[in-house]
Structures are given as structure tokens and as C-alpha cells.
Amino acid sequence: AADMILLDDNFASIVVGVEEGRLIFDNLKKSIAYTLTSNIPEISPFLTYILFGIPLPLGTVTILCIDLGTDMVPAISLAYEEAESDIMKRQPRDPVHDKLVNERYESIF
């Protein structure tokens, strides 16, 4: 099976496709990193509630409103960033070691 199929018989389409794929991967990685790090302060009240039995200062609906109002707009803007100038000069990424979410972020949870 082919990893890539040309529909227009133009090999320049491969370069454009690889560039677009790298851009999407980079922007998704930025958005996920921002979303994970911005939600850590919102998780801490729930952890104190579970560990110490302290009443929750924020309800789930309030946290949902905070997420939609403050976290999603910057995450969406990160998803639409322009490509870096060296995006096509980089080596192909290693699918085993260069994941969308690194072990560093997985270890948080």
C-alpha cells in the first residue's frame, strides 16, 4: 500500500503536502501543550477536594465556562499559526520518539 497517492500527476504536490502536514503537526502540538498546561491550575482544586475533603470553590459548569471563554480562543489561534521558516529544512520526524504528546506531558497525568 502507498503512503501517499498523487491525484494530479505533479510531484510538486508532494512537497506542498509534506509542508502542510508538518504545519498541522506543529500547530496541533502547540495547541495541546497550551491546553494541558493551562488546565493544571483548574485541576488542583479538585485534587485538594479529593485528598483533604475541602469544599470545591468552583463548580463543573463554572470551570466549563472558564475553559470555553479563556482557554479555547488561544488554543484555536495556535492551531492557525503560520509555518516556521525552517519547516522544510528539518529532518523527517521519528514516529516512535516524536509524538504529538511527549512523555513529559503524559507523566503529568
C-alpha positions, -999 to 999 in steps of 0.1 A, spaced: 0 0 0 12 35 -7 18 61 20 9 89 -4 -11 90 -36 -7 116 -63 -41 128 -78 -28 154 -102 4 138 -116 26 166 -102 55 158 -79 55 193 -65 22 183 -48 43 160 -26 63 190 -12 32 210 -6 16 180 12 46 174 34 48 211 43 11 212 51 14 180 72 43 194 92 25 226 98 -6 208 111 15 186 133 34 215 148 3 236 154 -16 207 170 14 201 192 14 237 203 -24 237 210 -23 205 230 7 217 251 -11 250 258 -44 233 267 -27 208 291 -6 234 309 -35 259 312 -57 233 328 -33 222 356 -44 251 379 -80 241 373 -74 205 383 -57 215 416 -89 224 435 -104 190 426 -73 173 439 -74 192 472 -111 182 474 -103 146 468 -73 145 492 -84 167 520 -122 169 517 -122 207 513 -153 220 495 -150 229 459 -146 266 452 -157 262 415 -185 240 401 -181 220 370 -203 243 349 -182 273 361 -150 255 350 -165 246 317 -174 283 311 -139 293 321 -124 268 296 -146 279 268 -141 316 275 -104 317 282 -87 286 271 -102 278 237 -95 311 219 -57 310 224 -57 273 216 -75 279 183 -52 308 175 -22 285 180 -38 260 156 -39 286 128 -3 299 132 19 304 101 46 279 93 81 285 107 107 294 81 127 262 86 98 238 84 111 221 52 147 222 63 141 199 92 147 161 91 116 139 89 103 132 124 107 99 140 72 85 146 85 65 176 101 93 195 85 125 182 49 120 193 21 145 194 22 144 232 56 137 247 63 116 277 68 148 296 31 157 293 20 121 297 38 119 331 17 148 345 -13 126 344 
